[in-house]
Amino acid sequence: MTEEKEQAQLLKWFKMQYPYVRFNGNLRGIKLTIGQAKKLKAMQDKRGHPDMMFYKHFDDGINHYIGLAIELKRTGTKLIKNDGGFYSTNKAHRLEQLSYLNDLSKQGWCVCFCVGFEEAKKVIEEYMSNEYGYTITKVDDEFFGLLETYGLHKR
């Protein structure tokens, strides 16, 4: 299944589970005419914007976030090598995504890469239930390890 189909499936599930929570999905990756692509590019700030953003405050007394931002990768994608580097045919794009997530993290967002529908669903469920659990912690640890690997700064 493609990343776009997994994202559509995830957002459909999300709408049914959390009908009153605002969110948006990134339109990048869909097929557009050249004219449409130019218009879309003119309305966006920079490359690397996360695939999905969920606008719900999180506060469990220890962790405080203004929302959840997820960069989704399709099921089966390998993100992190044993040496801490990226598995990627387009390392520059992954670094742009990582940089964007880093910027959001500094502004108080919970941010993560998720591989596939199931992992993203688990992260969303934990976040929405205000239970800062294993999944979000694991993803944050991997994410922040990558920030250090590539010379970016933690929040």
N, CA, C and O atoms as a DFTB+ gen file, in Angstrom:
620 C
 N C O
     1  1       0.848      -1.183       0.000
     2  2       0.000       0.000       0.000
     3  2       0.891       1.244       0.000
     4  3       1.928       1.265       0.663
     5  1       0.494       2.264      -0.732
     6  2       1.295       3.487      -0.798
     7  2       1.131       4.312       0.477
     8  3       0.183       4.131       1.241
     9  1       2.078       5.220       0.683
    10  2       2.009       6.133       1.827
    11  2       0.729       6.965       1.780
    12  3       0.091       7.183       2.811
    13  1       0.356       7.425       0.598
    14  2      -0.848       8.241       0.457
    15  2      -2.101       7.463       0.853
    16  3      -2.990       8.010       1.505
    17  1      -2.175       6.181       0.459
    18  2      -3.332       5.363       0.820
    19  2      -3.367       5.092       2.320
    20  3      -4.436       5.088       2.928
    21  1      -2.194       4.864       2.917
    22  2      -2.158       4.649       4.367
    23  2      -2.578       5.921       5.097
    24  3      -3.291       5.856       6.099
    25  1      -2.140       7.078       4.600
    26  2      -2.531       8.337       5.224
    27  2      -4.044       8.541       5.111
    28  3      -4.686       8.934       6.086
    29  1      -4.616       8.281       3.943
    30  2      -6.058       8.431       3.748
    31  2      -6.826       7.488       4.679
    32  3      -7.833       7.875       5.272
    33  1      -6.344       6.257       4.801
    34  2      -6.977       5.273       5.691
    35  2      -6.893       5.744       7.144
    36  3      -7.864       5.634       7.893
    37  1      -5.739       6.263       7.534
    38  2      -5.543       6.725       8.905
    39  2      -6.445       7.925       9.217
    40  3      -7.054       7.981      10.285
    41  1      -6.528       8.868       8.302
    42  2      -7.360      10.047       8.546
    43  2      -8.846       9.691       8.539
    44  3      -9.628      10.301       9.269
    45  1      -9.240       8.727       7.736
    46  2     -10.631       8.252       7.768
    47  2     -10.934       7.644       9.131
    48  3     -11.973       7.937       9.722
    49  1     -10.030       6.795       9.640
    50  2     -10.176       6.207      10.978
    51  2     -10.227       7.308      12.030
    52  3     -11.062       7.270      12.934
    53  1      -9.330       8.291      11.911
    54  2      -9.259       9.366      12.895
    55  2     -10.580      10.138      12.965
    56  3     -11.073      10.427      14.055
    57  1     -11.141      10.465      11.826
    58  2     -12.412      11.211      11.793
    59  2     -13.525      10.454      12.513
    60  3     -14.378      11.062      13.159
    61  1     -13.513       9.145      12.402
    62  2     -14.544       8.342      13.070
    63  2     -14.290       8.267      14.578
    64  3     -15.237       8.288      15.365
    65  1     -13.030       8.182      14.983
    66  2     -12.695       8.045      16.398
    67  2     -12.740       9.359      17.166
    68  3     -13.149       9.388      18.327
    69  1     -12.325      10.436      16.528
    70  2     -12.184      11.735      17.191
    71  2     -12.857      12.822      16.341
    72  3     -12.172      13.696      15.810
    73  1     -14.189      12.776      16.207
    74  2     -14.870      13.682      15.277
    75  2     -14.765      15.159      15.630
    76  3     -15.007      16.008      14.771
    77  1     -14.414      15.488      16.861
    78  2     -14.373      16.894      17.267
    79  2     -12.956      17.462      17.349
    80  3     -12.769      18.614      17.740
    81  1     -11.977      16.666      16.987
    82  2     -10.584      17.135      17.028
    83  2     -10.199      17.607      15.629
    84  3     -10.374      16.882      14.650
    85  1      -9.677      18.822      15.548
    86  2      -9.245      19.387      14.261
    87  2      -7.929      18.755      13.830
    88  3      -7.088      18.409      14.660
    89  1      -7.763      18.610      12.522
    90  2      -6.533      18.041      11.969
    91  2      -6.409      18.490      10.523
    92  3      -7.347      19.038       9.945
    93  1      -5.247      18.251       9.955
    94  2      -5.112      18.377       8.507
    95  2      -4.061      17.404       8.011
    96  3      -3.144      17.018       8.736
    97  1      -4.221      17.019       6.754
    98  2      -3.264      16.144       6.098
    99  2      -2.566      16.922       4.996
   100  3      -3.167      17.775       4.343
   101  1      -1.310      16.623       4.803
   102  2      -0.500      17.292       3.790
   103  2      -0.879      16.768       2.414
   104  3      -1.048      15.562       2.229
   105  1      -1.013      17.660       1.461
   106  2      -1.379      17.258       0.090
   107  2      -0.185      16.890      -0.777
   108  3      -0.366      16.467      -1.919
   109  1       1.011      17.037      -0.272
   110  2       2.178      16.687      -1.091
   111  2       2.158      15.203      -1.383
   112  3       1.715      14.399      -0.563
   113  1       2.630      14.857      -2.534
   114  2       2.675      13.456      -2.934
   115  2       1.516      13.052      -3.823
   116  3       1.554      11.983      -4.434
   117  1       0.478      13.888      -3.911
   118  2      -0.620      13.545      -4.807
   119  2      -0.302      14.054      -6.214
   120  3       0.467      15.000      -6.383
   121  1      -0.890      13.429      -7.196
   122  2      -0.646      13.805      -8.587
   123  2      -1.422      15.066      -8.933
   124  3      -2.640      15.116      -8.761
   125  1      -0.721      16.086      -9.420
   126  2      -1.317      17.367      -9.795
   127  2      -0.855      17.760     -11.188
   128  3       0.171      17.286     -11.674
   129  1      -1.622      18.628     -11.818
   130  2      -1.150      19.208     -13.067
   131  2      -0.008      20.164     -12.727
   132  3       0.165      20.526     -11.563
   133  1       0.761      20.571     -13.710
   134  2       1.863      21.504     -13.471
   135  2       1.333      22.808     -12.881
   136  3       1.934      23.353     -11.955
   137  1       0.228      23.310     -13.399
   138  2      -0.362      24.544     -12.885
   139  2      -0.810      24.416     -11.436
   140  3      -0.582      25.319     -10.630
   141  1      -1.451      23.289     -11.101
   142  2      -1.883      23.057      -9.725
   143  2      -0.680      22.948      -8.794
   144  3      -0.699      23.489      -7.689
   145  1       0.360      22.254      -9.234
   146  2       1.563      22.091      -8.418
   147  2       2.219      23.441      -8.121
   148  3       2.680      23.675      -7.004
   149  1       2.261      24.321      -9.111
   150  2       2.841      25.654      -8.908
   151  2       2.024      26.455      -7.897
   152  3       2.586      27.127      -7.033
   153  1       0.701      26.381      -8.007
   154  2      -0.162      27.099      -7.062
   155  2       0.028      26.567      -5.642
   156  3       0.130      27.346      -4.694
   157  1       0.075      25.258      -5.494
   158  2       0.254      24.652      -4.176
   159  2       1.600      25.041      -3.584
   160  3       1.685      25.380      -2.403
   161  1       2.648      24.993      -4.390
   162  2       3.984      25.353      -3.910
   163  2       4.027      26.804      -3.441
   164  3       4.680      27.112      -2.445
   165  1       3.338      27.698      -4.148
   166  2       3.314      29.118      -3.784
   167  2       2.613      29.347      -2.442
   168  3       2.860      30.357      -1.784
   169  1       1.745      28.424      -2.033
   170  2       0.992      28.588      -0.784
   171  2       1.642      27.881       0.399
   172  3       1.091      27.902       1.499
   173  1       2.793      27.259       0.201
   174  2       3.457      26.531       1.280
   175  2       4.759      27.213       1.658
   176  3       5.367      27.913       0.849
   177  1       5.180      26.997       2.907
   178  2       6.382      27.704       3.353
   179  2       7.682      27.044       2.909
   180  3       8.458      27.666       2.182
   181  1       7.942      25.827       3.315
   182  2       9.178      25.160       2.889
   183  2       8.965      23.659       2.876
   184  3       7.996      23.150       3.440
   185  1       9.868      22.969       2.235
   186  2       9.785      21.514       2.151
   187  2       9.965      20.885       3.531
   188  3      10.626      21.438       4.410
   189  1       9.357      19.720       3.689
   190  2       9.536      18.970       4.926
   191  2       8.345      19.027       5.865
   192  3       8.369      18.397       6.922
   193  1       7.299      19.769       5.504
   194  2       6.106      19.863       6.357
   195  2       5.588      18.460       6.647
   196  3       5.515      17.635       5.736
   197  1       5.222      18.169       7.908
   198  2       4.758      16.816       8.232
   199  2       3.467      16.446       7.487
   200  3       2.699      17.315       7.072
   201  1       3.255      15.160       7.332
   202  2       2.096      14.665       6.607
   203  2       0.780      14.982       7.311
   204  3      -0.223      15.272       6.659
   205  1       0.786      14.927       8.636
   206  2      -0.451      15.138       9.386
   207  2      -0.189      15.951      10.643
   208  3       0.835      15.797      11.307
   209  1      -1.146      16.823      10.949
   210  2      -1.067      17.621      12.182
   211  2      -2.426      17.538      12.870
   212  3      -3.473      17.712      12.247
   213  1      -2.378      17.269      14.161
   214  2      -3.581      17.116      14.968
   215  2      -3.563      18.209      16.033
   216  3      -2.611      18.328      16.804
   217  1      -4.626      19.001      16.063
   218  2      -4.663      20.196      16.903
   219  2      -5.392      19.919      18.207
   220  3      -6.553      20.289      18.382
   221  1      -4.687      19.261      19.118
   222  2      -5.225      18.977      20.445
   223  2      -4.105      19.165      21.455
   224  3      -3.018      18.606      21.311
   225  1      -4.385      19.957      22.475
   226  2      -3.433      20.188      23.549
   227  2      -3.254      18.902      24.355
   228  3      -4.212      18.160      24.575
   229  1      -2.034      18.650      24.788
   230  2      -1.714      17.471      25.607
   231  2      -1.022      17.954      26.861
   232  3      -0.058      18.716      26.792
   233  1      -1.512      17.511      28.011
   234  2      -0.867      17.881      29.274
   235  2      -1.164      16.804      30.300
   236  3      -2.294      16.671      30.772
   237  1      -0.148      16.044      30.637
   238  2      -0.327      15.013      31.661
   239  2       0.349      15.398      32.973
   240  3       0.564      14.550      33.839
   241  1       0.682      16.680      33.115
   242  2       1.341      17.161      34.324
   243  2       2.860      17.154      34.208
   244  3       3.547      17.824      34.979
   245  1       3.381      16.405      33.253
   246  2       4.828      16.343      33.027
   247  2       5.155      16.856      31.629
   248  3       6.018      17.717      31.459
   249  1       4.464      16.325      30.640
   250  2       4.675      16.693      29.242
   251  2       3.553      17.624      28.788
   252  3       2.382      17.400      29.093
   253  1       3.924      18.658      28.065
   254  2       2.958      19.644      27.590
   255  2       3.193      19.878      26.098
   256  3       4.287      20.268      25.691
   257  1       2.172      19.642      25.293
   258  2       2.284      19.847      23.850
   259  2       1.068      20.622      23.351
   260  3      -0.018      20.529      23.923
   261  1       1.264      21.387      22.278
   262  2       0.139      22.113      21.693
   263  2      -0.541      21.315      20.591
   264  3      -1.640      21.668      20.163
   265  1       0.087      20.260      20.132
   266  2      -0.499      19.414      19.107
   267  2       0.456      18.289      18.740
   268  3       1.574      18.214      19.250
   269  1       0.002      17.418      17.850
   270  2       0.770      16.260      17.411
   271  2       1.038      16.370      15.913
   272  3       0.110      16.553      15.124
   273  1       2.297      16.260      15.525
   274  2       2.688      16.292      14.110
   275  2       3.337      14.955      13.763
   276  3       4.266      14.507      14.436
   277  1       2.833      14.329      12.708
   278  2       3.340      13.012      12.303
   279  2       3.836      13.060      10.865
   280  3       3.139      13.522       9.962
   281  1       5.045      12.574      10.678
   282  2       5.577      12.308       9.341
   283  2       5.391      10.811       9.135
   284  3       6.043      10.005       9.798
   285  1       4.507      10.438       8.222
   286  2       4.154       9.043       7.996
   287  2       4.989       8.447       6.874
   288  3       5.176       9.059       5.823
   289  1       5.481       7.253       7.117
   290  2       6.154       6.460       6.083
   291  2       5.353       5.179       5.888
   292  3       4.736       4.681       6.830
   293  1       5.360       4.646       4.673
   294  2       4.535       3.467       4.417
   295  2       5.067       2.257       5.183
   296  3       6.248       2.182       5.522
   297  1       4.173       1.324       5.441
   298  2       4.518       0.095       6.154
   299  2       5.713      -0.573       5.476
   300  3       5.767      -0.699       4.252
   301  1       6.658      -0.992       6.297
   302  2       7.840      -1.673       5.783
   303  2       9.039      -0.768       5.571
   304  3      10.146      -1.252       5.338
   305  1       8.834       0.544       5.650
   306  2       9.940       1.486       5.469
   307  2      10.888       1.384       6.662
   308  3      10.449       1.363       7.812
   309  1      12.176       1.320       6.384
   310  2      13.179       1.346       7.452
   311  2      13.702       2.763       7.546
   312  3      14.140       3.339       6.550
   313  1      13.656       3.326       8.746
   314  2      14.077       4.710       8.932
   315  2      15.502       4.847       9.435
   316  3      16.281       5.638       8.903
   317  1      15.845       4.071      10.466
   318  2      17.102       4.317      11.179
   319  2      18.002       3.084      11.115
   320  3      17.587       1.975      11.452
   321  1      19.236       3.302      10.679
   322  2      20.239       2.230      10.627
   323  2      20.796       1.995      12.031
   324  3      20.587       2.805      12.935
   325  1      21.493       0.900      12.201
   326  2      22.130       0.598      13.487
   327  2      23.139       1.665      13.891
   328  3      23.356       1.898      15.080
   329  1      23.765       2.320      12.894
   330  2      24.757       3.344      13.206
   331  2      24.121       4.712      13.484
   332  3      24.826       5.701      13.684
   333  1      22.767       4.760      13.496
   334  2      22.078       6.015      13.789
   335  2      21.752       6.843      12.570
   336  3      21.095       7.876      12.694
   337  1      22.189       6.429      11.398
   338  2      21.895       7.178      10.178
   339  2      20.560       6.790       9.578
   340  3      19.865       5.909      10.082
   341  1      20.215       7.460       8.496
   342  2      18.959       7.192       7.798
   343  2      19.118       6.095       6.766
   344  3      20.138       6.013       6.081
   345  1      18.093       5.243       6.657
   346  2      17.896       4.440       5.460
   347  2      17.123       5.353       4.530
   348  3      15.991       5.718       4.848
   349  1      17.674       5.729       3.418
   350  2      16.927       6.603       2.520
   351  2      17.610       6.720       1.180
   352  3      18.834       6.816       1.081
   353  1      16.784       6.709       0.147
   354  2      17.310       6.991      -1.182
   355  2      17.364       8.505      -1.386
   356  3      18.032       8.982      -2.304
   357  1      16.671       9.256      -0.543
   358  2      16.649      10.708      -0.641
   359  2      16.944      11.298       0.734
   360  3      16.057      11.824       1.407
   361  1      18.210      11.199       1.134
   362  2      18.627      11.648       2.460
   363  2      18.343      13.132       2.661
   364  3      17.964      13.533       3.761
   365  1      18.514      13.956       1.636
   366  2      18.282      15.397       1.754
   367  2      16.833      15.677       2.139
   368  3      16.567      16.549       2.966
   369  1      15.896      14.941       1.543
   370  2      14.478      15.148       1.867
   371  2      14.178      14.733       3.308
   372  3      13.445      15.428       4.011
   373  1      14.737      13.606       3.751
   374  2      14.527      13.178       5.140
   375  2      15.075      14.224       6.102
   376  3      14.465      14.497       7.136
   377  1      16.216      14.808       5.770
   378  2      16.782      15.848       6.630
   379  2      15.896      17.088       6.661
   380  3      15.781      17.739       7.699
   381  1      15.268      17.422       5.533
   382  2      14.314      18.541       5.518
   383  2      13.123      18.231       6.421
   384  3      12.646      19.102       7.149
   385  1      12.651      17.001       6.372
   386  2      11.542      16.597       7.234
   387  2      11.958      16.660       8.702
   388  3      11.214      17.158       9.547
   389  1      13.137      16.157       8.991
   390  2      13.652      16.169      10.357
   391  2      13.818      17.594      10.861
   392  3      13.477      17.885      12.007
   393  1      14.331      18.479      10.034
   394  2      14.508      19.877      10.402
   395  2      13.161      20.545      10.699
   396  3      13.037      21.299      11.664
   397  1      12.158      20.264       9.868
   398  2      10.833      20.846      10.075
   399  2      10.237      20.348      11.392
   400  3       9.682      21.131      12.163
   401  1      10.355      19.040      11.644
   402  2       9.857      18.492      12.907
   403  2      10.605      19.088      14.091
   404  3      10.009      19.343      15.137
   405  1      11.894      19.309      13.935
   406  2      12.687      19.934      14.992
   407  2      12.150      21.334      15.292
   408  3      11.997      21.706      16.455
   409  1      11.865      22.105      14.246
   410  2      11.303      23.451      14.440
   411  2       9.983      23.387      15.195
   412  3       9.754      24.174      16.114
   413  1       9.115      22.458      14.816
   414  2       7.831      22.319      15.507
   415  2       8.023      21.889      16.958
   416  3       7.321      22.366      17.850
   417  1       8.970      20.992      17.191
   418  2       9.250      20.535      18.550
   419  2       9.668      21.702      19.441
   420  3       9.237      21.800      20.590
   421  1      10.492      22.569      18.915
   422  2      10.934      23.749      19.678
   423  2       9.769      24.672      20.024
   424  3       9.834      25.426      20.996
   425  1       8.698      24.610      19.221
   426  2       7.529      25.452      19.455
   427  2       6.471      24.755      20.314
   428  3       5.387      25.302      20.520
   429  1       6.773      23.563      20.813
   430  2       5.867      22.894      21.736
   431  2       5.011      21.791      21.151
   432  3       4.050      21.360      21.788
   433  1       5.333      21.322      19.956
   434  2       4.592      20.226      19.342
   435  2       5.211      18.887      19.721
   436  3       6.425      18.789      19.898
   437  1       4.384      17.859      19.845
   438  2       4.854      16.486      19.932
   439  2       5.055      16.049      18.485
   440  3       4.126      16.147      17.684
   441  1       6.224      15.579      18.140
   442  2       6.548      15.259      16.757
   443  2       7.104      13.851      16.643
   444  3       7.768      13.364      17.558
   445  1       6.830      13.192      15.511
   446  2       7.412      11.869      15.311
   447  2       7.298      11.413      13.870
   448  3       6.436      11.867      13.118
   449  1       8.186      10.507      13.506
   450  2       8.062       9.722      12.289
   451  2       7.288       8.470      12.701
   452  3       7.549       7.911      13.766
   453  1       6.354       8.027      11.886
   454  2       5.656       6.764      12.118
   455  2       5.743       5.935      10.853
   456  3       5.622       6.453       9.742
   457  1       5.954       4.646      11.035
   458  2       6.006       3.736       9.899
   459  2       4.695       2.960       9.861
   460  3       4.453       2.077      10.683
   461  1       3.862       3.306       8.898
   462  2       2.631       2.574       8.661
   463  2       1.445       2.991       9.516
   464  3       1.572       3.694      10.519
   465  1       0.288       2.522       9.070
   466  2      -0.990       2.810       9.706
   467  2      -1.002       2.422      11.181
   468  3      -1.382       3.225      12.033
   469  1      -0.589       1.197      11.485
   470  2      -0.702       0.683      12.858
   471  2       0.134       1.481      13.855
   472  3      -0.342       1.804      14.943
   473  1       1.374       1.801      13.492
   474  2       2.208       2.574      14.415
   475  2       1.634       3.977      14.612
   476  3       1.585       4.474      15.738
   477  1       1.204       4.613      13.532
   478  2       0.628       5.957      13.645
   479  2      -0.653       5.921      14.473
   480  3      -0.887       6.812      15.290
   481  1      -1.470       4.918      14.273
   482  2      -2.710       4.775      15.048
   483  2      -2.400       4.656      16.537
   484  3      -3.063       5.282      17.364
   485  1      -1.402       3.861      16.873
   486  2      -1.037       3.675      18.287
   487  2      -0.545       4.983      18.892
   488  3      -0.921       5.320      20.015
   489  1       0.289       5.725      18.171
   490  2       0.780       7.018      18.657
   491  2      -0.394       7.971      18.883
   492  3      -0.475       8.636      19.916
   493  1      -1.301       8.031      17.907
   494  2      -2.456       8.929      18.009
   495  2      -3.330       8.549      19.206
   496  3      -3.757       9.421      19.963
   497  1      -3.594       7.262      19.378
   498  2      -4.432       6.818      20.501
   499  2      -3.809       7.202      21.838
   500  3      -4.508       7.683      22.731
   501  1      -2.514       6.998      21.985
   502  2      -1.844       7.367      23.236
   503  2      -1.884       8.868      23.453
   504  3      -2.148       9.332      24.562
   505  1      -1.626       9.618      22.412
   506  2      -1.635      11.073      22.524
   507  2      -3.040      11.578      22.878
   508  3      -3.193      12.398      23.783
   509  1      -4.045      11.101      22.180
   510  2      -5.413      11.581      22.395
   511  2      -5.964      11.182      23.758
   512  3      -6.849      11.853      24.290
   513  1      -5.446      10.097      24.327
   514  2      -5.928       9.658      25.641
   515  2      -5.123      10.289      26.785
   516  3      -5.348       9.972      27.953
   517  1      -4.185      11.183      26.445
   518  2      -3.305      11.817      27.438
   519  2      -2.494      10.798      28.221
   520  3      -2.196      11.000      29.398
   521  1      -2.143       9.711      27.567
   522  2      -1.267       8.715      28.179
   523  2       0.037       8.707      27.411
   524  3       0.137       8.115      26.336
   525  1       1.027       9.365      27.967
   526  2       2.328       9.449      27.314
   527  2       3.005       8.096      27.468
   528  3       3.737       7.858      28.429
   529  1       2.751       7.221      26.515
   530  2       3.167       5.839      26.661
   531  2       4.415       5.465      25.908
   532  3       5.160       6.317      25.423
   533  1       4.621       4.174      25.823
   534  2       5.823       3.608      25.229
   535  2       6.026       4.064      23.789
   536  3       7.142       4.420      23.412
   537  1       4.991       4.061      22.992
   538  2       5.141       4.361      21.566
   539  2       5.675       5.765      21.357
   540  3       6.651       5.951      20.631
   541  1       5.050       6.762      21.983
   542  2       5.494       8.139      21.781
   543  2       6.903       8.318      22.328
   544  3       7.733       8.967      21.691
   545  1       7.185       7.755      23.494
   546  2       8.523       7.867      24.067
   547  2       9.557       7.233      23.145
   548  3      10.617       7.814      22.911
   549  1       9.258       6.048      22.621
   550  2      10.181       5.347      21.733
   551  2      10.441       6.181      20.481
   552  3      11.588       6.342      20.064
   553  1       9.381       6.707      19.886
   554  2       9.535       7.496      18.672
   555  2      10.327       8.766      18.966
   556  3      11.209       9.133      18.190
   557  1      10.026       9.440      20.071
   558  2      10.772      10.642      20.436
   559  2      12.253      10.341      20.633
   560  3      13.104      11.100      20.169
   561  1      12.574       9.233      21.322
   562  2      13.970       8.882      21.555
   563  2      14.706       8.680      20.232
   564  3      15.823       9.167      20.058
   565  1      14.081       7.964      19.305
   566  2      14.704       7.748      18.001
   567  2      14.849       9.070      17.258
   568  3      15.891       9.348      16.664
   569  1      13.811       9.870      17.295
   570  2      13.811      11.166      16.610
   571  2      14.916      12.064      17.165
   572  3      15.702      12.631      16.406
   573  1      14.970      12.189      18.481
   574  2      15.962      13.080      19.070
   575  2      17.383      12.535      18.894
   576  3      18.338      13.310      18.825
   577  1      17.526      11.219      18.820
   578  2      18.827      10.658      18.502
   579  2      19.275      11.078      17.108
   580  3      20.455      11.356      16.891
   581  1      18.337      11.125      16.160
   582  2      18.661      11.573      14.807
   583  2      19.026      13.051      14.793
   584  3      19.905      13.467      14.040
   585  1      18.358      13.842      15.619
   586  2      18.698      15.263      15.684
   587  2      20.167      15.430      16.055
   588  3      20.880      16.233      15.453
   589  1      20.610      14.673      17.045
   590  2      22.010      14.769      17.470
   591  2      22.952      14.242      16.395
   592  3      24.011      14.822      16.155
   593  1      22.565      13.136      15.742
   594  2      23.391      12.549      14.693
   595  2      23.667      13.559      13.575
   596  3      24.783      13.629      13.060
   597  1      22.651      14.339      13.202
   598  2      22.791      15.243      12.080
   599  2      23.079      16.681      12.506
   600  3      22.955      17.606      11.702
   601  1      23.464      16.870      13.773
   602  2      23.911      18.193      14.206
   603  2      22.793      19.204      14.417
   604  3      23.055      20.403      14.511
   605  1      21.549      18.735      14.494
   606  2      20.447      19.643      14.824
   607  2      20.289      19.622      16.350
   608  3      20.872      18.773      17.024
   609  1      19.527      20.524      16.873
   610  2      19.437      20.631      18.330
   611  2      18.099      20.176      18.858
   612  3      17.059      20.394      18.236
   613  1      18.137      19.538      20.021
   614  2      16.909      19.170      20.695
   615  2      16.258      20.425      21.253
   616  3      16.900      21.463      21.413
   617  1      14.955      20.303      21.546
   618  2      14.274      21.451      22.159
   619  2      14.654      21.557      23.597
   620  3      14.188      22.459      24.294
